[in-house]
Amino acid sequence: MSTDTAGQIQSRFLQDWQIDLIAQTDRPEIRAHGSSAIGVNSGERDVTIREHRGLTWIYKTWESDRYEGRSHLYTPATGRVHEVSARQVKLLQAEIWEPSDQGEGAPEGVLVTPTDSEVKELARMIRPFDGPGWEFPEVPVDAHLDTPRVRVLMLNPTEQCNIRCTYCYYGGAYPGTRPHQTASPQADMVKAAIDLFVTGEEKLEPAQRAVYFFGGEPLMAFDQIQEAVLVLEERKKEVGSRLENLIIQVNSNGMLLTPEIVDFLVEHDIYLNISIDGPNHDRYRIDRRGKGTHDRVRERADWLAENWPDYFSSRVAFICVLSAPLDEATLYQYFTGWSTALRALAWDFDLLLPGGEESYSDFRQMFAEQRRVWDLFVESHRLPYDEREHSGRYRFAFSHGFLHRSFHRALNQLERDGSPRLGHLLGVQLVPGNEYLVLGSDGTLYSSYEYQSPDFAVGRTDQGVDPLAGVEQLGMFRDGVQAGSCRTCWAAPVCTVTVPEVPFRKSDLAETVRDKVTAKRARCMSERENLEQGLRARADIEGAFGAEALRGHREDWARQEQGGSRVDYFNA
């Protein structure tokens, strides 16, 4: 691979024909008018891209649907939100700015003639730039790591499961994922993975890190969990590591909990996530006979809360997968009406996306339900910070993963200098194999929990982490992002999409590339919706309740940033 004077890798990782195919199929709808053009992203109706007088304009406008008469403009080149007039929104949404042959006879609202001063004022805020769009960073040469610095280690003590959730990554419905099977890693493989994770390196000591036990159902191999925890503790002593910010967590359906298991979790201060999907639980979380599992999970949760109340309130969370048909009002009633849920440490609601863009009606229904959650979140800011933190409505709203991720990105993004050059690659912080290291049952190390397949292998426990494997995965991701619609997307500077969500590979055939583009565009639709709602909420909260209402969120974010040293090489 050749490098330039800036020390960046300049070769392509995908094949040229793949990059061309992505460029052809993953792009916004562009409509040209003479020497100018406008663009609309998939899943959106409003103009967010404009080419005018040789410059590229990227922006997002909206009229508040909560507070009449307020309109806003988000300028991603600067990271700022501006309150603007209805006239300015009309100008930015117009298809044609200057009279031309194409504009004659255009419908009202399509052809608008701004004054020079209006164009200059909009340009001052938006900061249009030369070039076709965002310039994403190349993969840095120093990402070739001989010694990985792993932030999260995921161990699967068994790939066997006692139930058969129909949406599970390993249920056979998704390409490129392993199936449920009776397989477990050998003890020496687990020890080797832990040795890679606990190195004693000084830079890692203050960082927030985690060991997660997944499966299958990890409690089906509880003896392996016990052994792994003891090996982890011994390894810390061996290298003189304290890892004070280390979290150990078991993710379970909870059905196999026993007093012996709970006592071990309590003794070793291990967090427990119990999966329960509320009203939709028995629709998807079924056993091998096709019967629902809700009552069995809920009984174990009630039993745990009753017999270990302190542990339950400080270390146990409920994980709820949001799935179609999504009914937020019923979901709210379920969790706030269940006394055990109210005693848990946390709730975590995360969205199971519909399929590709052919499921557009499903997206519309989910987006409508999500907006009800955003409305609840905004209105909860009528309460002072301390009262809000104890409000059931606020807790319910902020427990939605799509909400708190998007809102923090919208609120706490750094201001930028107007340059098209981005310093990060969407949601990527670490080179694959360092963000997550996942141990497979045969000793293979993967960079993705979802995709435990050869495409995401980054090494083996008997050989260590391959320093080039993660770089290649990142490079293919970067090529796919640079080729497609991300280059002109208003959400790119605050996007959370990561490598497993855009898994283009050099080995992909044309049909596979097209299928992955379809899946990516669907993921992008959801990401833009969430970030738009985050920006709307930020503006509406400040407009209705003042900047003070946002103070607590900014303080929470600052505390998180101070929680540990950064351990990444590919700087976000």
N, C-alpha and C positions, 0 to 999 in steps of 0.2 A: 504494500500500500504506500502510495506517495503522500508526502505531507508538504504543506506550504510553510512560509516563514512564521506564521502564527502558531505553528505546532498543531494543526488540525488535520484529521484524516480527510482526504479529498476524494477518494475513490467511492464508487457506488456499491451498495451491498445487494440491492435487487437488480434484476436484469433490465436492460433498457426497454424491452418490449412490455415488461410488467409495469414499469413507471409510466410509459405512454398509455397503457390500458387504464391504470388508476386515474391518470389525468383526464382521460376521455369520459370516464363513468362516474367519478366522484368530483363533481363540480357544481357550483350554484347555477341557477338559471340566469343567463346573461342576455340582456336585450340592448342592442346597439341603436343609437340614433345619431347618424352623421359621425362626427368625430368623438362623440361621447357614448357612454354605456352605463347601464345600471345592473345590479345583480341582486337576486333573492336566494337565500339558502333553502335547502330542502326542508320541508316542514314548517317554513315561515311564510308569511304573506307580505311582509313589509320590506322595503328597500334598505339594505345595509351596506351595499357596495356601490361606489360611483367612480367612474373614470371621467375626469373633467379637466380639460386643458393640459393633458399629459400627466396628470397626477392621480394617484389612487386615494380615494376617500373611503375609510372603513368606520362605521359608527352604528349605534343602536338608538332608536327613539321610541318613546312610548307616551301615551296619555294616561294619566292615573285613572284607574277604574274604581278607586276607593275615594278619592278626593277630587271633585269636579273642578275643572279649570286649570289643573296642573299638568304640565308636560315636561318631560326630561330627555336629556341627550347624554348617552354614555360614549366617551371618546377613548377607545382602547389604546390609542397611540400615547395617551397621557395618563390613563388610569383614572380619569376624573368623571364626575357626574355633574351636569349643569342643568339648572332649571331654564327652560326656553319657552318661547311664545308659540302659540298655535300656528302662527304664520311660518315660523322657522321649521316646525315639524312638517307643515305642508310642503315647503320648499324641498326638504330632504327626502320626502316621499314621492315627489313628482318624478315622472319618467323623463321628461324633457325640460331642460332649463333654458335653452336658447331657441328662438324661432328658427325653423328650417323646413325644407320640403317635407321631411318626415313628420313634422309637427303640425302642419296645416290640417285643420279639421279634426285635431285630436280631441277626445272627450274632455269635459271640464275636469280639472284636477290633474290631468296627465301632462299638459303643457303649462309651465309656469315660468315667468320671466323675472328672475331676481335682479335687483340692482347690484351694481359693483360693490357697494358698501355692505349689502347683505351677504354676498359671497365672501367678502373679506372677513366679516365677523364670524361666519360659520367656519371658514378656514382657520381662523385664529384658535377656535375651540378644538376642532377636529384634527388639525395638523396633518393634512394630506401629504403624501410623500412620493418620491420617484420610485419606479419599479412596480412589478405586478402584485406585490403583497408582502406578507411577513417573511422575514429571513430567519429561518430556524438555525440554531447552532449546529456545527458539525460535531461528530463524536470526537472528544479530546484524546490525544495520544496517550496521556497519562492514565486513561481509563484501563489500560492493560495492567491488571492488578495481579501481582504474584501472591499477595496475601490479602484475601477477601476480608472485608470488615462488615459482617452480616448484622443487620439491624433486627430482623425477625427470623427465627428458626421455627419451621413448622414440621412437626413429627406426626406421622400417621402410625400409631401402634398396631393398627389393623386396617385393612381395606374392606373388611367384612362389615355388614350393617344388619341390624335387626328389623329395620323397616325399609320401605321402598318409595321414598318421596319421588313423585313423578317429575318434579322440576330439578332434581338433583343433578349436579355436574356429572355424576358417575352413574346415572340411570340409563344410559344408552341413547339419550335423545340428542346429544351434542357431539359433533365430530371433533376428533383430536383429544379426547379425554379417555382416561382409563375406565374400565367397568368396575362394579362391585365384585370382589373376589376374596377368597380365603387366603390372604397373604399378609405377612408381617415382616418388617426388617429384622435382621439378625442383631443380637446384642452388640456385636463389634461394629456394625454399621451405625447404630445409634450413638455409640461412644465416639466414633470418628466424626460424626456430624456435630456433636456437642463440643468436641475439641476444636473444630473449625469456628464455632460460635464463641466460645470462651477462650480468648487468647491471652488475656492479661495485658493487652495493649493499653497504654495510659490514655490515649485519645478516646477510647471507647468507654472508659469507666463512668463518666457522668452522663452518658447518653441514655435516652429512654429506649429500652429494648424489651423484647418479649420472646417467650417460648410458648407456642400454641400446640395443643394436642387436638388433632382432627381425626377424621377417618374416611370412610366407614363411621362406625360408632366407636369412639375410643374406649368407652367403658366395657366393651366386649373383650378388651385386652388390658384390663386394669393392672394386672401384674407387670406388664411392660411399662405402663405409666409410672408405677412405683419405682421400678428399676431405673428408668430414665431420670427421674427426679433425683434419686440418690447419686447417680453418676454425675449429674449436673452439679450437685452440691460438692462432691468430691473433686471435680475438676476446678471449681472456684478456689478450693483450698490449695490445690496443687500449684496453680499459677499465681496465687496471692491476689485474687480478684474478689471485690466486694459486690460489684454490680448492684448498687443500691436502688437504681431505677429500673430494675428488672421485674417484669410481670410474667408470671406463669399462669396459663389459662387453659382450661379444658372446655371444649365446645361439644355439647351432648344433646341428645333428645330427652335425657333425664329419666327414661323409663327403667334403667338398670341401677339407679341409685340405691345403695344400702348403707346401714350405719357404718360398716367398715370403710367404705369408700369415702363417705363424708368426713369421718374422723381423720383420714389421711389428708384430705383436701384442707381441712381446718388446721391441722398440725403444720403443714408446709405452706400455709398462706397462699393457696392456689385459688384463683378466680374460677368461677363456673358460669358459663353461658348455657342457658336452657332454651331450646327452640320450641316456640309455640306460636302458631299463626292465627290465633283468635278465631273469628267467625269462619274463615276459609280453611282452617286447619285440616279438617277431614276430607276436604276436596282434593288435596294434594299429598298430605303426609299420611300415607296408608301403610299397612303392614303387608307381609308377603301374601296374605289371603285377600288383599284388596279392601280390608276394613280400616276405618279411621282409627287414629291413635290418640285423639284429643283427650279423652277422659283419663287415659292411663298417664299421660304426661302431666295433666293438671293435678291428678291425685298425688303424684310424687312431689310436685312443686309445693302443694299445700302441706304435705308431710314434712318437707325440708324446712319450710318457714316456721312451722309449729315447734319443731324439735331443736333447731339450731338458729334461733332468731337473730342473734348478733352476727353470725356468719352470713346469714341470708341477706341482711340489710347492708352489709359492708362489702360483700364479695360476689353476690349472685345477680346476674342480669338476665332479662328475657330478650331473646332474639326473635323478631317477627318478620317473616318475608311477606311483603306487600304484593299481592297477586290479583289478577282479574277473577271475578268482578270486584273492583275496589270500591268499598263503601266506607269512607272515613268516619261518618257519624256512628255507624254500627261498631267500627273498630274502637272508637273513643269510648263508647258505652261499655264495651267488653272489658277494656283494661282499667278504666276508672271505676267500674262497678265490681271488680274482683279485688277483695281486700288483700289477698296475697301479693298481687301485682303491685299494689300501692306500697308494700313494704320492701320491695326489691331495690337493690342498689341503682339499677338503671333499666331503661327499655331501649331497644335499638330496632327501629323499623327500617328495612331496606327494600328497595323496589326490585321486583322481578320484571324486567322489561318484556313487552310483547315481542313478537318476531320481527321480521324485516319491515320495510316500508309498506308492504302489502297489508300490514296490520294497523294502518293509519287510524282507522276508527277506534281501535283499542287505545292507541296513544291519546287521541282526543279525550276519551273517557277518563283515562288515568290523569291526564293533565288537568281536567276539570276538578277531579277529586283532590289533586295536589294543591290546587289554588285555594280550596277551602281550608287546607292546613295552613297555607301562607296567610290567609286572612285571619285565622285564629292567632297565629304568631304575632302579626302586626298589632291586632287589637289588645293582646296581652300586655303591650307596652304602656297601656294606660296606668298600669300598676307601677309603683316604685320598685326599684331593683330587688330589694329584699323580699317584698311580697310576691313579686313575679316568680322568683326562684322557687317558691313554695306553692305556686299555682298549678293545679292539675292540668289546666288547659295549656299553660306554657310548657309544662313537662311533656305532655303528649305531642305538641307541635315540634318542639326542639329535639325530640327523640327520633324524628325522621331523618335518616341519613342524607337524603337528597337535600333537605332543608339546611341542616347545620353546615354541611360541606360547602354548599353554594353561598350561603349567607356570609360565612367567614371569608370566602374568597372575594365576594363583592364588597365587603366592608373594609377588609384589611389589606387589599392589594396595594403594592407600592406605586407611587406616582412615577411615570416614565417621561423620558425626554422628547418624545415625539418621533423617535427613530423607528424604522420598520424592523430593525434587528432585535430579536428577542434573545434574552439571556438564558432561556430554559426551553425545554422541549415538552410542551403541554404539561401533563401531570407527573412527569418523570423527575425523580430526585436522585435516584441511585442507579448505577449500572446493574442490569439484571444479574441476579446471583448475589447481590449485596443488600438490596432492599428486602427481598425474601429469599430464603434458601429452604427448599422443601425436600424432605427425604422420602424417596420412593421405597417400596417394599424390597426391591432388588439391589438397593444401594445406590441407585441413580440419584443425583442431585438436580433439582429443577428450580427454575426461577419463577414459576407460576404455580399457585395452588390449583387453579382451575384446569390448566392445561399441563397435566403430567404426561407429556408425550415427548418423543425425540426432538421435536422442534424447539422445546423449551429446556432441554437438558443442558446443564452447565458443569457437569463433572460427575465423579463417582467417589464414594467414601474411601475406596482403596487407592485412589489417585489424587484426590483433592479437587478443588475448583479449577476448571480450565479458564485461564485469564482472558482468552479470546472469545469464548462462547457467548458471554453476556454482551460483549462489545458488538458482536455480529448481530445478535438479536436487537440491540438498540439501534444499530445502523440500518437494519431493514425497516424498523419502525420509523426511523427518521426519514428514510427515502419515501415511504408511503405517505407520511404526513406532509412532506414538502411537495409531493406530486399532486395531492388532492385539494379538497375544498378548505382545508385548514389554513391555507395561505391567505385566504381572503375572508376568513371568519372573524366576526367581531368578538367572539368569545375566546379566541386562541390564547391571549395573554393570561387568562384566568382558568383555562380549561383543566379538568382533572383526568382526562382520558390517558391511559397508560398502555404499556407494551402489550399485555395480554388482550386488550380490547381492540387492538388493530394488529392482529397477528399475521401480517404479510410475511411470506417466506420465499426465498430464492427458488425453492423447489416447486412452488405453486404452479399448477396449470392454469390456462386462461379461465376456465369455468370456475376454478377455486378462487381466483382473484376477484371475479365478478361477484361471487357469493360473499366474499369477505368485504367487498365494497358496500354491498347491500346492508350487511350487518353493521358496518361502521357508520353509514349514513343514519341508520336507526338510532345508534348510540349517540350520534351527534345531535339528533333532534331532541333527545331527552336532555343532553347536557346544556344545550342552548336554552331550552325551556326553564330548567332549574336556575341557570345563571341569570336569565332575565328576571325571574321572580325574586331572586336574591337582590338584584339591583333595585327593583320596584319596592321591595320591603325596606331596604335601606333608605330610599328617598321618602317613602310614606311615613316611616317611623320618625325620621328627623323633621319632616314637614309638619306632622300632626302633634308630636310630643317633644320636639326639641332635641338638640344634640346630646343632652344629658341622658336621654333614654338609651343611647347607644354606648354609653361609657362602659357599662359592665361587660359588654361583648368585647370591646377593645382591650379591656384589662385581662379578660380570660385569654385572649389571643397572645397578649404580651407574656403572660405567665407560661403558656405552652412553649413559646419560643425560648424562654429562659430555662426550660425544664431539662435541657441537656445539650451537649455539644453536637454540632452537625457532624455527621460521619460520611457525607456523600462526596463524590468526586465530580459527578456531572451536576454542576451547581444549578439549583432551581432558583 
